[in-house]
């Protein structure tokens, strides 16, 4: 199978040559865990992008329609995260809990959003 090993050579502040070498990693054995780790980060990015879009929508207009569109952006992102292969990992479960919990509640009503949701969402 495919293996990966890295080596590093550099000169320290005393001008001394330093060399370091990593352990050999069998890529086929570690690929699944690495893929899930990347997928978890993709899920986090989806949440952040949805929050930015939601905030932009509500900054453009304080209307009830803008808040409803912002909520839909968050719900669409939540569905994508739920469909992720990493959806059952502890980190993504916690992320979904926040997406579907307080974040959704913050955007569920116009008065709530402008009273406290705007301060709750990062």
C-alpha positions in Angstrom: 0.0 0.0 0.0 0.9 3.7 -0.2 3.1 5.0 2.6 4.0 8.5 3.6 7.1 9.7 5.4 8.3 13.3 5.8 11.8 14.6 6.6 12.8 18.1 7.5 16.3 19.7 7.4 16.9 23.2 8.7 19.5 25.4 10.4 18.7 26.5 13.9 19.6 29.9 15.4 23.1 28.7 16.3 23.6 27.8 12.7 23.6 24.1 13.6 22.1 21.7 11.1 19.0 19.9 12.4 17.2 16.9 10.8 13.9 15.4 11.8 12.0 12.5 10.2 8.4 11.4 10.7 7.2 7.9 11.3 6.1 6.0 8.2 2.3 6.2 7.8 0.3 3.7 5.8 -2.1 5.9 3.8 -4.7 3.3 3.2 -5.1 2.7 7.0 -5.3 6.3 7.9 -7.2 7.7 5.0 -10.7 7.2 6.5 -9.9 9.1 9.6 -8.2 11.9 7.6 -11.2 12.2 5.3 -13.5 12.6 8.3 -11.3 15.2 9.8 -11.4 17.2 6.6 -15.1 16.7 6.3 -15.6 18.0 9.9 -13.8 21.2 8.9 -15.9 21.5 5.8 -19.0 21.3 8.0 -17.7 24.0 10.3 -17.1 26.2 7.2 -20.6 25.6 6.0 -21.9 26.9 9.3 -19.7 30.0 9.3 -20.6 30.8 5.7 -24.3 30.4 6.5 -23.9 32.8 9.5 -22.1 35.4 7.4 -24.8 35.2 4.7 -27.5 35.4 7.4 -25.9 38.5 8.9 -25.5 40.1 5.5 -29.2 39.6 4.7 -30.4 41.1 8.0 -27.9 44.0 7.7 -29.4 44.9 4.3 -32.9 44.9 5.7 -34.4 44.6 9.1 -37.6 43.2 7.6 -39.3 40.0 8.6 -38.7 38.7 5.1 -34.9 39.2 5.5 -34.9 37.3 8.7 -36.9 34.5 7.1 -34.4 34.3 4.2 -31.6 34.3 6.7 -33.2 31.4 8.5 -33.6 29.5 5.2 -29.8 30.0 4.5 -29.1 28.4 7.9 -31.5 25.5 7.4 -30.1 24.8 3.9 -26.6 24.7 5.4 -27.8 22.4 8.2 -29.2 19.9 5.7 -25.9 19.8 3.9 -24.1 19.2 7.2 -26.6 16.4 8.1 -25.8 14.7 4.7 -22.1 14.8 5.4 -20.2 11.5 6.0 -19.0 13.2 9.2 -22.5 13.9 10.5 -22.2 11.2 13.2 -18.8 12.3 14.6 -19.0 14.0 18.0 -17.7 17.3 16.7 -20.3 17.5 13.9 -23.1 16.3 16.2 -22.3 19.2 18.5 -22.1 21.6 15.6 -25.5 20.4 14.3 -26.9 20.8 17.8 -25.9 24.5 17.7 -27.1 25.0 14.1 -30.5 23.5 14.8 -30.8 24.9 18.4 -30.0 28.4 19.5 -28.8 29.6 16.0 -32.1 28.5 14.4 -34.1 29.9 17.4 -32.2 33.3 17.0 -33.5 33.5 13.4 -37.0 32.1 14.0 -38.6 35.4 14.8 -37.8 38.9 13.7 -38.2 40.4 17.2 -36.0 37.7 18.8 -33.3 38.2 16.2 -33.1 42.0 16.7 -33.5 41.7 20.5 -30.9 39.0 21.3 -30.1 36.9 18.2 -28.0 39.5 16.6 -25.8 39.5 19.7 -25.8 35.7 20.0 -24.7 34.8 16.5 -21.0 35.5 16.0 
